[in-house]
Amino acid sequence: MTPDLHSRHRAALPDWLALYYADPIELTHGEGRHVWDAEGKKYLDFFGGILTTMTAHALPEVTKAVAEQAGRVIHSSTLYLNRPMVELAERIAQVSGIPDARVFFTTSGTEANDAALLLATAYRRSNQVLAMRNSYHGRSFSAVGITGNRGWSPTSLSPLQTLYVHGGVRGRGPYAHLSDAEFTDACVADLRDMLGQTRGDVAALIAEPVQGVGGFTSPPDGLYARFREILQEHGILWITDEVQTGWGRTGDHFWGWQAHAQSGPPDILTFAKGIANGMSVGGVVARAEVMNCLDANSISTFGGSPITMAAGLANLSYLLEHDLQGNARRVGGLLIERLRAIAAHAPGVREVRGRGLMIGVELANPATGEAAPDAATAVLEACRTAGLLIGKGGGHDTSVLRIAPPLTLTVAEAEEGATILDRALREFS
């Protein structure tokens, strides 16, 4: 029973390991865009295991590929030639947009960002890193050291010297009142001023094109292109963290960085979560000069595992062949407009924002404008009761509902989820 499992969880696992809901649920199986709990209740999944079940639950093409590979060999490590790893690396290099690209596989987004930081700091011979305010890049020691969201940063200790830049949050902060063009100019001026106060040997800027844990916030299109021009003047690398934005989720683009593509592709790109539809895969893409800069041996015991590579190949093929980016654009666009219409009659909704199937609904106290984390928790619980799973995030206040269904979401399912959200928002916001 779930209550017993909950008590066992609390007895065996860390207190800081977050669980959703006052009465946590155990998910036992899924199909398509739906999952079931241990009590047999069915839910429409609008969160996909934190944007990780990207295509669909129990997608036959992926489960078949995993089963067939498991029947041959599950593990070998990077000390041996690995056909699925080479094939997936070739395909990711091709779609990355980075010229002369090399790909290194990890087991998570945290590890991917950690590897990207190693590459950048080794290449530039500097431990100075620029990061965005309100950002989140993982839970490793180095990733926490560049995370600008205090709710996910348990220590101030770090191997890096991190300088935080304005621009990741459009709707709050000292520049929120400006027009998009003025906002971009102000952030560019802030970056120039900051670089003028350093020794000039900053290794890299790391940025999420759309901040995930931070509440699906993003700057105006083109801001990172403006940043890139300044970075290039100093030889500073641009790392784009595509752990949540990659593979067409934003609909308009295959990668989040492409909304800022005027000055060319990034030097380093990190990915994870959805690529293998739930299997543990992350990775780094970089131009060869940067990727090959390390002057010591290295391996990855579990990165590039044959079984996870088989899942990634099958899932990427399905995604491209079925134009799931286009589906995210079409169905996501309809869902965003539906949610904005709902928000017009829900005074506690401050903003509905997002792209494709990456949507944030920010809640605030209608009388004061202050963040409303209690209301967000209440809406999360109400949706669960009504059969809808969503996420939650945002700065240090956690007042943003995060909506990111599998990319095969249908129009009917989008309407079903919006109807549940409508009732919950009217009641609790």
The 8 nearest C-alpha neighbors of each residue, nearest first, counted from 0:
[[1, 3, 2, 4, 37, 38, 5, 25],
 [0, 2, 4, 3, 5, 25, 24, 37],
 [3, 1, 5, 4, 0, 6, 22, 23],
 [4, 2, 6, 5, 1, 0, 7, 8],
 [3, 5, 1, 7, 2, 6, 8, 0],
 [4, 6, 8, 2, 3, 7, 1, 9],
 [7, 5, 9, 3, 8, 4, 10, 2],
 [6, 8, 4, 10, 5, 9, 11, 3],
 [9, 7, 5, 6, 11, 10, 12, 4],
 [10, 8, 6, 7, 12, 11, 5, 14],
 [9, 11, 7, 8, 12, 6, 13, 5],
 [10, 12, 8, 9, 7, 13, 6, 14],
 [11, 13, 8, 9, 10, 14, 16, 7],
 [14, 12, 15, 16, 11, 9, 10, 8],
 [13, 15, 16, 12, 9, 17, 10, 11],
 [14, 16, 13, 17, 12, 18, 9, 153],
 [17, 15, 13, 14, 18, 12, 9, 8],
 [16, 18, 15, 19, 14, 13, 20, 12],
 [19, 17, 23, 20, 16, 21, 24, 15],
 [18, 20, 23, 17, 21, 22, 24, 390],
 [21, 19, 23, 22, 380, 18, 24, 379],
 [20, 22, 23, 19, 380, 18, 24, 376],
 [21, 23, 20, 24, 2, 19, 5, 1],
 [24, 22, 20, 19, 21, 18, 25, 5],
 [23, 25, 26, 36, 22, 1, 37, 20],
 [24, 26, 36, 37, 27, 1, 23, 4],
 [27, 25, 36, 35, 28, 37, 24, 34],
 [26, 28, 36, 37, 35, 25, 29, 34],
 [29, 27, 35, 34, 26, 30, 36, 56],
 [30, 28, 34, 56, 33, 35, 57, 31],
 [31, 29, 56, 57, 33, 32, 34, 55],
 [30, 32, 55, 56, 33, 57, 29, 58],
 [31, 33, 44, 55, 43, 30, 56, 405],
 [32, 34, 43, 44, 30, 42, 29, 31],
 [35, 33, 29, 42, 28, 41, 30, 44],
 [36, 34, 41, 40, 28, 26, 39, 27],
 [35, 37, 26, 39, 25, 38, 27, 40],
 [36, 38, 39, 25, 27, 26, 35, 1],
 [39, 37, 36, 40, 35, 0, 1, 25],
 [38, 40, 36, 37, 35, 41, 27, 26],
 [41, 39, 35, 36, 38, 42, 37, 386],
 [40, 42, 35, 34, 39, 386, 36, 33],
 [43, 41, 386, 387, 34, 33, 44, 35],
 [42, 44, 33, 387, 32, 386, 388, 45],
 [45, 43, 388, 33, 32, 46, 42, 47],
 [44, 46, 404, 389, 403, 388, 402, 47],
 [45, 47, 403, 389, 404, 49, 44, 48],
 [48, 46, 52, 50, 49, 51, 404, 405],
 [47, 49, 51, 50, 46, 52, 277, 44],
 [48, 50, 47, 51, 46, 390, 403, 52],
 [51, 49, 47, 48, 46, 53, 52, 403],
 [52, 50, 273, 272, 53, 48, 277, 49],
 [53, 51, 276, 47, 277, 273, 54, 50],
 [52, 54, 405, 273, 51, 276, 406, 50],
 [53, 55, 405, 406, 407, 52, 276, 318],
 [56, 54, 31, 58, 405, 32, 52, 53],
 [55, 57, 30, 31, 29, 58, 32, 52],
 [58, 56, 30, 59, 55, 29, 62, 31],
 [57, 59, 55, 56, 61, 60, 62, 31],
 [60, 58, 62, 61, 63, 57, 64, 56],
 [59, 61, 63, 58, 62, 313, 64, 314],
 [62, 60, 64, 310, 63, 313, 59, 58],
 [61, 63, 65, 59, 64, 60, 66, 58],
 [62, 64, 66, 60, 61, 65, 59, 67],
 [63, 65, 61, 67, 62, 66, 309, 310],
 [66, 64, 62, 68, 63, 67, 310, 306],
 [67, 65, 69, 63, 68, 64, 62, 70],
 [66, 68, 70, 64, 69, 65, 63, 71],
 [67, 69, 71, 65, 70, 66, 306, 64],
 [70, 68, 73, 66, 71, 67, 72, 65],
 [69, 71, 67, 68, 72, 66, 73, 65],
 [70, 72, 68, 69, 67, 73, 66, 306],
 [71, 73, 69, 74, 70, 68, 305, 75],
 [74, 72, 69, 306, 305, 68, 71, 304],
 [73, 75, 304, 72, 305, 76, 306, 301],
 [74, 76, 79, 77, 304, 73, 305, 78],
 [77, 75, 300, 78, 301, 74, 79, 299],
 [76, 78, 79, 299, 298, 300, 75, 80],
 [79, 77, 76, 80, 298, 75, 299, 300],
 [80, 78, 77, 81, 76, 75, 82, 74],
 [81, 79, 82, 77, 78, 85, 84, 75],
 [80, 82, 84, 83, 79, 85, 305, 77],
 [81, 83, 85, 84, 86, 80, 305, 87],
 [84, 82, 86, 308, 85, 81, 309, 305],
 [85, 83, 87, 81, 82, 86, 303, 308],
 [86, 84, 88, 82, 83, 87, 89, 81],
 [85, 87, 83, 89, 88, 84, 82, 90],
 [86, 88, 90, 84, 89, 85, 312, 83],
 [89, 87, 85, 91, 90, 86, 102, 92],
 [90, 88, 86, 92, 87, 91, 85, 93],
 [89, 91, 93, 87, 88, 92, 94, 86],
 [92, 90, 88, 94, 93, 89, 95, 87],
 [93, 91, 95, 89, 100, 90, 94, 88],
 [92, 94, 90, 91, 95, 89, 96, 100],
 [93, 95, 91, 92, 96, 90, 97, 253],
 [96, 94, 92, 97, 93, 91, 284, 100],
 [95, 97, 94, 264, 98, 93, 92, 100],
 [96, 98, 95, 100, 264, 286, 99, 285],
 [99, 97, 100, 286, 96, 92, 264, 95],
 [100, 98, 286, 287, 97, 101, 92, 285],
 [101, 99, 286, 98, 285, 92, 97, 287],
 [100, 102, 285, 287, 284, 286, 92, 290],
 [103, 101, 284, 88, 283, 104, 92, 100],
 [102, 104, 283, 282, 284, 105, 101, 88],
 [105, 103, 282, 302, 303, 281, 283, 102],
 [106, 104, 302, 281, 282, 107, 111, 280],
 [105, 107, 280, 281, 279, 302, 110, 301],
 [108, 106, 281, 110, 109, 280, 271, 105],
 [109, 107, 111, 271, 281, 110, 242, 112],
 [108, 110, 137, 112, 107, 111, 113, 138],
 [109, 111, 113, 107, 108, 112, 105, 114],
 [110, 112, 108, 282, 114, 113, 109, 283],
 [113, 111, 115, 109, 114, 110, 108, 116],
 [112, 114, 110, 116, 111, 115, 142, 109],
 [115, 113, 117, 111, 112, 116, 110, 118],
 [116, 114, 112, 118, 117, 113, 119, 111],
 [115, 117, 119, 113, 114, 118, 120, 112],
 [116, 118, 114, 115, 120, 119, 121, 113],
 [119, 117, 115, 121, 116, 120, 122, 114],
 [118, 120, 116, 122, 121, 117, 202, 123],
 [119, 121, 125, 123, 202, 124, 117, 122],
 [122, 120, 124, 118, 119, 123, 117, 293],
 [121, 123, 119, 120, 124, 292, 118, 289],
 [122, 124, 202, 120, 125, 121, 119, 200],
 [125, 123, 121, 120, 122, 126, 202, 200],
 [124, 126, 120, 123, 202, 127, 201, 200],
 [125, 127, 159, 120, 160, 128, 202, 124],
 [128, 126, 160, 201, 125, 202, 161, 159],
 [129, 127, 161, 203, 202, 201, 204, 160],
 [128, 130, 204, 162, 161, 163, 203, 205],
 [131, 129, 163, 205, 204, 145, 164, 206],
 [132, 130, 164, 163, 134, 167, 206, 165],
 [131, 133, 147, 134, 163, 164, 165, 167],
 [132, 134, 148, 147, 394, 213, 131, 135],
 [135, 133, 147, 146, 132, 148, 131, 213],
 [134, 136, 146, 137, 148, 212, 147, 213],
 [135, 137, 142, 146, 109, 112, 134, 143],
 [138, 136, 109, 142, 139, 135, 143, 108],
 [137, 139, 143, 142, 109, 140, 136, 151],
 [140, 138, 142, 141, 143, 137, 109, 113],
 [141, 139, 143, 142, 144, 138, 157, 158],
 [140, 142, 144, 143, 139, 157, 113, 158],
 [143, 141, 139, 137, 144, 145, 136, 140],
 [142, 144, 146, 140, 145, 141, 138, 152],
 [143, 145, 141, 157, 142, 146, 140, 159],
 [146, 144, 143, 142, 161, 130, 147, 141],
 [147, 145, 135, 143, 134, 148, 144, 136],
 [146, 148, 133, 134, 132, 149, 145, 131],
 [149, 147, 133, 134, 150, 146, 151, 394],
 [148, 150, 152, 151, 395, 147, 153, 146],
 [149, 151, 395, 148, 152, 394, 153, 396],
 [152, 150, 149, 148, 153, 135, 146, 143],
 [151, 153, 149, 143, 154, 150, 146, 148],
 [154, 152, 151, 155, 149, 150, 143, 156],
 [155, 153, 156, 152, 143, 144, 157, 140],
 [154, 156, 157, 144, 153, 152, 143, 149],
 [155, 157, 154, 144, 158, 140, 159, 143],
 [156, 158, 144, 159, 141, 155, 140, 160],
 [157, 159, 141, 160, 156, 144, 126, 140],
 [160, 158, 126, 157, 161, 127, 144, 128],
 [161, 159, 127, 126, 128, 162, 158, 157],
 [160, 162, 128, 129, 159, 127, 145, 163],
 [163, 161, 129, 130, 128, 164, 160, 127],
 [164, 162, 130, 131, 132, 129, 161, 165],
 [163, 165, 131, 132, 130, 190, 166, 162],
 [166, 164, 186, 132, 131, 167, 163, 189],
 [167, 165, 168, 186, 218, 164, 169, 131],
 [166, 168, 217, 218, 131, 165, 169, 132],
 [169, 167, 216, 166, 217, 170, 218, 171],
 [170, 168, 218, 175, 171, 217, 167, 166],
 [169, 171, 175, 168, 172, 176, 216, 174],
 [172, 170, 175, 169, 168, 173, 174, 176],
 [171, 173, 175, 174, 170, 168, 169, 176],
 [172, 174, 175, 171, 176, 177, 165, 182],
 [175, 173, 176, 172, 177, 182, 185, 171],
 [176, 174, 171, 170, 172, 177, 173, 169],
 [175, 177, 174, 178, 173, 170, 182, 171],
 [178, 176, 182, 181, 175, 174, 179, 180],
 [177, 179, 181, 180, 182, 176, 175, 183],
 [180, 178, 182, 181, 219, 183, 177, 218],
 [179, 181, 183, 182, 178, 184, 177, 219],
 [182, 180, 184, 178, 183, 179, 177, 185],
 [183, 181, 179, 185, 177, 180, 184, 174],
 [184, 182, 186, 180, 181, 185, 222, 187],
 [183, 185, 181, 187, 182, 186, 188, 180],
 [186, 184, 188, 182, 187, 183, 181, 189],
 [187, 185, 189, 183, 188, 184, 165, 166],
 [186, 188, 190, 184, 189, 185, 183, 191],
 [187, 189, 185, 191, 186, 190, 192, 184],
 [188, 190, 186, 192, 187, 191, 193, 185],
 [191, 189, 187, 193, 192, 188, 194, 186],
 [192, 190, 188, 194, 193, 189, 195, 187],
 [191, 193, 195, 189, 190, 194, 188, 196],
 [192, 194, 190, 196, 195, 191, 189, 197],
 [195, 193, 197, 191, 196, 192, 190, 199],
 [194, 196, 192, 193, 197, 191, 199, 198],
 [195, 197, 194, 193, 192, 198, 199, 191],
 [198, 196, 194, 199, 195, 193, 200, 201],
 [197, 199, 200, 196, 201, 195, 194, 127],
 [198, 200, 197, 201, 194, 233, 195, 196],
 [199, 201, 198, 125, 202, 127, 123, 197],
 [202, 200, 127, 199, 128, 203, 235, 125],
 [201, 203, 123, 120, 125, 235, 128, 127],
 [204, 202, 236, 235, 128, 237, 201, 129],
 [203, 205, 129, 237, 130, 238, 128, 236],
 [206, 204, 238, 130, 239, 237, 203, 129],
 [207, 205, 239, 240, 131, 130, 208, 238],
 [206, 208, 240, 209, 210, 239, 241, 205],
 [209, 207, 255, 256, 206, 217, 210, 239],
 [210, 208, 217, 207, 216, 215, 211, 244],
 [211, 209, 215, 216, 213, 207, 134, 212],
 [210, 212, 215, 213, 214, 209, 243, 216],
 [211, 213, 392, 214, 393, 135, 210, 215],
 [214, 212, 393, 394, 211, 210, 133, 392],
 [213, 393, 215, 392, 212, 216, 399, 211],
 [216, 214, 211, 210, 359, 209, 213, 353],
 [217, 215, 210, 168, 214, 209, 167, 213],
 [216, 218, 209, 167, 168, 210, 169, 208],
 [219, 217, 169, 167, 166, 168, 220, 222],
 [220, 218, 179, 222, 221, 217, 183, 169],
 [221, 219, 258, 222, 259, 218, 223, 217],
 [220, 222, 259, 224, 223, 219, 258, 225],
 [223, 221, 225, 224, 220, 183, 219, 226],
 [224, 222, 226, 225, 259, 221, 227, 220],
 [223, 225, 227, 259, 221, 262, 222, 226],
 [226, 224, 222, 223, 227, 228, 221, 229],
 [225, 227, 223, 229, 224, 228, 230, 222],
 [226, 228, 224, 230, 225, 229, 223, 231],
 [229, 227, 231, 225, 226, 230, 224, 232],
 [230, 228, 232, 226, 227, 231, 225, 233],
 [229, 231, 235, 227, 233, 232, 228, 234],
 [230, 232, 234, 233, 228, 229, 235, 227],
 [231, 233, 229, 230, 234, 228, 235, 227],
 [232, 234, 231, 230, 235, 199, 229, 200],
 [233, 235, 231, 232, 230, 236, 202, 200],
 [236, 234, 230, 203, 233, 202, 231, 201],
 [237, 235, 203, 266, 202, 204, 238, 234],
 [236, 238, 204, 265, 266, 203, 205, 267],
 [239, 237, 205, 267, 268, 204, 265, 266],
 [238, 240, 268, 206, 205, 207, 241, 267],
 [239, 241, 207, 269, 242, 206, 268, 238],
 [242, 240, 244, 245, 270, 243, 269, 239],
 [241, 243, 270, 271, 240, 108, 244, 272],
 [242, 244, 241, 245, 211, 50, 272, 271],
 [245, 243, 241, 255, 248, 242, 254, 249],
 [244, 246, 254, 241, 247, 243, 248, 253],
 [245, 247, 253, 248, 254, 244, 274, 324],
 [248, 246, 253, 324, 250, 249, 245, 252],
 [247, 249, 250, 356, 246, 244, 355, 327],
 [250, 248, 355, 354, 247, 251, 356, 357],
 [251, 249, 328, 355, 327, 324, 247, 248],
 [252, 250, 249, 328, 355, 253, 354, 247],
 [251, 253, 254, 250, 247, 257, 249, 255],
 [252, 254, 247, 246, 245, 324, 255, 250],
 [255, 253, 245, 252, 256, 257, 246, 247],
 [254, 256, 208, 257, 244, 258, 245, 252],
 [257, 255, 258, 259, 254, 208, 260, 239],
 [256, 258, 260, 259, 255, 254, 252, 253],
 [257, 259, 256, 220, 260, 255, 221, 252],
 [260, 258, 221, 224, 257, 256, 223, 220],
 [259, 261, 257, 263, 262, 258, 224, 264],
 [262, 260, 263, 224, 259, 221, 257, 258],
 [263, 261, 224, 260, 227, 228, 264, 259],
 [262, 264, 260, 261, 265, 224, 259, 227],
 [263, 265, 97, 260, 96, 266, 262, 256],
 [266, 264, 237, 267, 238, 239, 268, 263],
 [265, 267, 237, 285, 236, 238, 286, 264],
 [268, 266, 285, 238, 265, 284, 239, 237],
 [269, 267, 239, 284, 238, 283, 240, 285],
 [270, 268, 283, 240, 241, 282, 111, 112],
 [269, 271, 242, 241, 282, 281, 108, 283],
 [281, 272, 270, 242, 108, 280, 107, 274],
 [271, 273, 51, 274, 242, 50, 280, 281],
 [274, 272, 51, 53, 276, 275, 52, 271],
 [273, 275, 311, 276, 272, 271, 315, 314],
 [276, 274, 311, 278, 310, 277, 273, 314],
 [277, 275, 52, 273, 53, 274, 51, 278],
 [278, 276, 52, 51, 275, 279, 273, 272],
 [277, 279, 275, 307, 276, 280, 310, 311],
 [280, 278, 106, 107, 277, 307, 281, 275],
 [281, 279, 106, 107, 271, 105, 278, 275],
 [282, 271, 280, 107, 105, 106, 108, 270],
 [281, 283, 104, 105, 111, 270, 103, 269],
 [282, 284, 269, 103, 102, 111, 268, 270],
 [285, 283, 102, 268, 267, 101, 269, 100],
 [286, 284, 267, 100, 290, 101, 266, 287],
 [285, 287, 100, 99, 288, 289, 101, 290],
 [286, 288, 290, 289, 101, 100, 291, 99],
 [289, 287, 291, 286, 290, 292, 285, 99],
 [288, 290, 292, 287, 291, 286, 285, 122],
 [291, 289, 287, 285, 292, 288, 286, 118],
 [290, 292, 289, 288, 293, 287, 294, 101],
 [293, 291, 289, 290, 122, 294, 288, 121],
 [292, 294, 291, 295, 121, 118, 290, 122],
 [293, 295, 292, 296, 291, 121, 297, 122],
 [296, 294, 293, 297, 292, 291, 298, 121],
 [297, 295, 294, 298, 293, 299, 291, 78],
 [296, 298, 295, 299, 293, 77, 294, 78],
 [299, 297, 77, 300, 78, 296, 76, 302],
 [300, 298, 302, 301, 77, 76, 297, 105],
 [299, 301, 76, 302, 298, 77, 304, 75],
 [300, 302, 304, 299, 76, 303, 106, 105],
 [303, 301, 105, 104, 299, 106, 304, 300],
 [304, 302, 104, 84, 308, 301, 305, 105],
 [303, 305, 307, 301, 306, 302, 74, 308],
 [306, 304, 308, 307, 83, 73, 74, 309],
 [305, 307, 309, 308, 73, 304, 68, 65],
 [308, 306, 310, 309, 304, 305, 278, 311],
 [309, 307, 311, 305, 310, 306, 83, 84],
 [308, 310, 306, 312, 307, 311, 64, 83],
 [311, 309, 307, 275, 313, 61, 308, 312],
 [312, 310, 275, 308, 314, 309, 313, 274],
 [313, 311, 309, 315, 314, 310, 87, 316],
 [314, 312, 316, 310, 61, 311, 315, 60],
 [313, 315, 317, 311, 316, 312, 275, 61],
 [316, 314, 318, 312, 317, 313, 311, 319],
 [317, 315, 313, 319, 314, 318, 320, 312],
 [318, 316, 314, 320, 315, 319, 321, 313],
 [317, 319, 315, 323, 316, 321, 320, 322],
 [318, 320, 322, 316, 321, 317, 315, 323],
 [321, 319, 317, 322, 318, 316, 323, 315],
 [320, 322, 318, 319, 323, 317, 316, 324],
 [323, 321, 319, 324, 325, 320, 318, 326],
 [324, 322, 326, 325, 318, 321, 406, 327],
 [323, 325, 247, 250, 327, 322, 326, 248],
 [324, 326, 328, 323, 322, 327, 250, 329],
 [325, 327, 323, 329, 328, 324, 330, 322],
 [328, 326, 355, 250, 324, 331, 356, 325],
 [327, 329, 250, 355, 325, 331, 326, 332],
 [330, 328, 326, 332, 331, 327, 325, 333],
 [331, 329, 333, 332, 327, 326, 410, 328],
 [332, 330, 355, 356, 334, 327, 328, 333],
 [331, 333, 335, 329, 330, 334, 328, 355],
 [332, 334, 330, 336, 331, 335, 337, 329],
 [333, 335, 331, 337, 332, 336, 413, 338],
 [336, 334, 338, 332, 337, 333, 331, 339],
 [335, 337, 339, 333, 338, 334, 340, 332],
 [336, 338, 334, 340, 335, 339, 333, 341],
 [339, 337, 341, 335, 340, 336, 342, 334],
 [340, 338, 342, 336, 341, 337, 351, 335],
 [339, 341, 337, 343, 338, 342, 336, 344],
 [340, 342, 338, 339, 343, 344, 421, 337],
 [343, 341, 345, 339, 344, 340, 348, 338],
 [342, 344, 340, 341, 345, 339, 346, 348],
 [343, 345, 342, 341, 346, 340, 425, 348],
 [346, 344, 342, 425, 347, 343, 348, 424],
 [347, 345, 348, 365, 344, 428, 342, 343],
 [346, 348, 428, 365, 363, 345, 362, 364],
 [349, 347, 362, 346, 342, 350, 345, 361],
 [348, 350, 362, 361, 363, 347, 351, 346],
 [351, 349, 361, 348, 360, 352, 362, 342],
 [352, 350, 360, 359, 339, 361, 338, 353],
 [353, 351, 359, 358, 350, 360, 354, 335],
 [352, 354, 358, 357, 359, 215, 355, 351],
 [353, 355, 249, 357, 356, 358, 250, 331],
 [354, 356, 249, 331, 250, 328, 327, 357],
 [355, 357, 331, 403, 327, 248, 358, 249],
 [358, 356, 403, 354, 353, 355, 402, 249],
 [357, 359, 353, 402, 352, 356, 401, 354],
 [358, 360, 401, 352, 215, 400, 351, 353],
 [359, 361, 351, 400, 399, 350, 362, 352],
 [362, 360, 399, 350, 349, 348, 398, 359],
 [361, 363, 348, 349, 347, 398, 371, 399],
 [364, 362, 370, 371, 369, 347, 368, 349],
 [363, 365, 368, 369, 366, 367, 371, 347],
 [366, 364, 347, 368, 367, 346, 363, 348],
 [367, 365, 364, 368, 369, 363, 347, 346],
 [366, 368, 369, 364, 365, 363, 370, 371],
 [369, 367, 364, 363, 365, 366, 370, 349],
 [370, 368, 363, 364, 367, 371, 365, 366],
 [369, 371, 363, 398, 372, 364, 362, 396],
 [370, 372, 363, 398, 374, 373, 362, 364],
 [373, 371, 398, 375, 397, 374, 396, 370],
 [374, 372, 376, 375, 371, 377, 398, 378],
 [373, 375, 377, 376, 371, 372, 427, 428],
 [376, 374, 372, 378, 398, 373, 377, 379],
 [377, 375, 379, 373, 374, 378, 380, 372],
 [376, 378, 374, 380, 379, 375, 381, 373],
 [377, 379, 381, 375, 380, 423, 376, 382],
 [378, 380, 376, 382, 377, 381, 375, 383],
 [381, 379, 383, 377, 378, 382, 376, 384],
 [382, 380, 378, 384, 383, 379, 423, 377],
 [381, 383, 387, 385, 379, 384, 380, 378],
 [382, 384, 387, 386, 380, 385, 381, 388],
 [385, 383, 381, 382, 386, 380, 387, 379],
 [386, 384, 382, 383, 387, 381, 419, 42],
 [385, 387, 42, 383, 384, 43, 382, 41],
 [388, 386, 43, 382, 383, 42, 385, 44],
 [387, 389, 44, 45, 383, 43, 46, 382],
 [390, 388, 46, 45, 402, 401, 387, 379],
 [391, 389, 401, 400, 46, 402, 392, 388],
 [390, 392, 400, 401, 399, 397, 389, 398],
 [393, 391, 397, 214, 399, 212, 213, 398],
 [392, 214, 394, 213, 397, 399, 398, 212],
 [395, 393, 213, 396, 133, 148, 397, 214],
 [394, 396, 150, 397, 149, 148, 393, 133],
 [395, 397, 394, 398, 372, 393, 370, 371],
 [398, 396, 393, 392, 372, 399, 395, 394],
 [397, 399, 372, 375, 371, 396, 362, 393],
 [400, 398, 361, 392, 393, 360, 214, 391],
 [399, 401, 391, 360, 359, 390, 361, 392],
 [402, 400, 390, 359, 391, 358, 389, 399],
 [401, 403, 358, 45, 389, 46, 357, 359],
 [402, 404, 46, 357, 356, 45, 50, 358],
 [405, 403, 45, 46, 47, 44, 406, 402],
 [406, 404, 53, 54, 407, 55, 408, 47],
 [405, 407, 54, 408, 327, 323, 53, 404],
 [408, 406, 405, 54, 409, 323, 55, 326],
 [409, 407, 406, 405, 412, 404, 32, 413],
 [410, 408, 412, 411, 413, 407, 330, 326],
 [409, 411, 413, 412, 330, 414, 408, 333],
 [412, 410, 414, 409, 413, 415, 408, 416],
 [413, 411, 415, 409, 414, 410, 416, 408],
 [412, 414, 410, 416, 411, 415, 334, 417],
 [413, 415, 417, 411, 412, 416, 418, 410],
 [416, 414, 412, 418, 413, 417, 411, 419],
 [415, 417, 419, 413, 418, 414, 412, 420],
 [416, 418, 420, 414, 419, 415, 421, 413],
 [419, 417, 421, 415, 416, 420, 414, 422],
 [420, 418, 416, 421, 422, 417, 382, 423],
 [421, 419, 417, 423, 418, 422, 424, 416],
 [420, 422, 418, 424, 419, 423, 417, 341],
 [421, 423, 425, 419, 420, 424, 426, 418],
 [424, 422, 420, 426, 378, 425, 421, 381],
 [425, 423, 428, 421, 427, 426, 422, 420],
 [424, 426, 422, 345, 423, 427, 428, 421],
 [427, 425, 423, 424, 428, 422, 378, 421],
 [426, 428, 424, 374, 425, 423, 378, 377],
 [427, 347, 424, 374, 425, 426, 345, 348]]
